[in-house]
Amino acid sequence: VQIVGRDCVGALAAITTSLMGEGLNIQDVRVANYIEEDDKPTFFIDEFRVSSRATIRNSKEITERLQKRLDNAFDRLRSAAEGAGAQVFESS
């Protein structure tokens, strides 16, 4: 699972909590931050290798549910940090 967004305090916690909420176990993670020049926002690209005890039959459905979870989590973070947000991408 690849997740891309504008970094803020609590972003990684929101992502890992959302993954757990979908019943996914994190096996490995790669975290990359990109800082723009002139005090512009910092962005992240986080890639997670996940597993699940349940059989996953429809990755698109899980991706959509995870996106909703992240939207809700980052909406809560926006109240503390202007411009927080993330986008989920399926990875093979």
C-alpha positions as CSV (number, residue, x, y, z in Angstrom):
1,V,0.0,0.0,0.0
2,Q,1.4,3.4,-1.0
3,I,0.1,6.5,0.8
4,V,1.1,10.0,-0.4
5,G,0.2,13.3,1.2
6,R,1.2,16.6,2.9
7,D,3.0,15.9,6.1
8,C,1.9,17.1,9.5
9,V,2.1,16.1,13.1
10,G,0.2,12.8,13.6
11,A,0.2,11.7,10.0
12,L,2.0,8.5,10.5
13,A,-0.1,7.6,13.5
14,A,-3.3,8.3,11.5
15,I,-2.1,6.0,8.7
16,T,-1.0,3.1,10.9
17,T,-4.3,3.4,12.9
18,S,-6.3,3.3,9.6
19,L,-4.4,0.3,8.4
20,M,-5.1,-1.5,11.7
21,G,-8.7,-0.5,11.4
22,E,-8.9,-2.5,8.1
23,G,-7.4,-5.5,9.9
24,L,-4.0,-5.1,8.1
25,N,-0.7,-6.0,9.9
26,I,2.3,-3.9,8.9
27,Q,5.2,-6.2,7.9
28,D,7.5,-3.5,6.5
29,V,7.4,0.2,5.9
30,R,9.4,2.7,3.9
31,V,9.0,6.4,4.8
32,A,10.2,9.2,2.7
33,N,9.7,13.0,3.3
34,Y,10.2,15.7,0.7
35,I,10.7,19.2,1.8
36,E,9.9,22.0,-0.7
37,E,12.0,25.1,-0.8
38,D,11.1,28.5,0.7
39,D,9.1,27.1,3.6
40,K,6.5,25.4,1.5
41,P,4.8,22.2,2.8
42,T,6.6,18.9,3.4
43,F,5.2,15.9,1.6
44,F,5.5,12.2,2.3
45,I,5.4,9.0,0.4
46,D,4.9,6.0,2.7
47,E,4.9,2.4,1.4
48,F,3.7,-0.4,3.6
49,R,3.9,-4.1,3.1
50,V,0.9,-5.5,4.9
51,S,-0.7,-8.9,5.6
52,S,-4.1,-9.9,6.8
53,R,-5.4,-13.0,8.6
54,A,-8.6,-12.7,6.5
55,T,-8.5,-13.6,2.8
56,I,-8.5,-10.4,0.8
57,R,-10.7,-10.9,-2.3
58,N,-11.2,-7.3,-3.4
59,S,-8.2,-5.0,-2.9
60,K,-10.1,-2.1,-4.6
61,E,-12.8,-2.3,-1.9
62,I,-10.2,-2.2,0.9
63,T,-8.4,0.7,-0.8
64,E,-11.7,2.6,-0.9
65,R,-12.5,1.9,2.7
66,L,-8.9,2.8,3.7
67,Q,-9.2,6.1,1.8
68,K,-12.4,7.0,3.7
69,R,-10.6,6.2,7.0
70,L,-7.7,8.4,6.1
71,D,-9.9,11.2,4.9
72,N,-11.7,11.2,8.3
73,A,-8.4,10.9,10.2
74,F,-6.7,13.8,8.2
75,D,-9.9,15.9,8.6
76,R,-9.3,15.7,12.3
77,L,-5.6,16.5,11.9
78,R,-6.5,19.6,9.8
79,S,-8.1,21.2,12.8
80,A,-4.6,21.2,14.3
81,A,-2.5,21.6,11.2
82,E,-3.5,23.5,8.1
83,G,-3.5,21.6,4.8
84,A,-3.0,18.0,6.0
85,G,-4.1,15.2,3.7
86,A,-3.3,11.9,2.1
87,Q,-4.1,9.7,-0.9
88,V,-4.0,5.9,-1.1
89,F,-2.6,4.0,-4.0
90,E,-2.8,0.2,-4.6
91,S,0.6,-1.3,-5.0
92,S,1.5,-4.8,-6.2
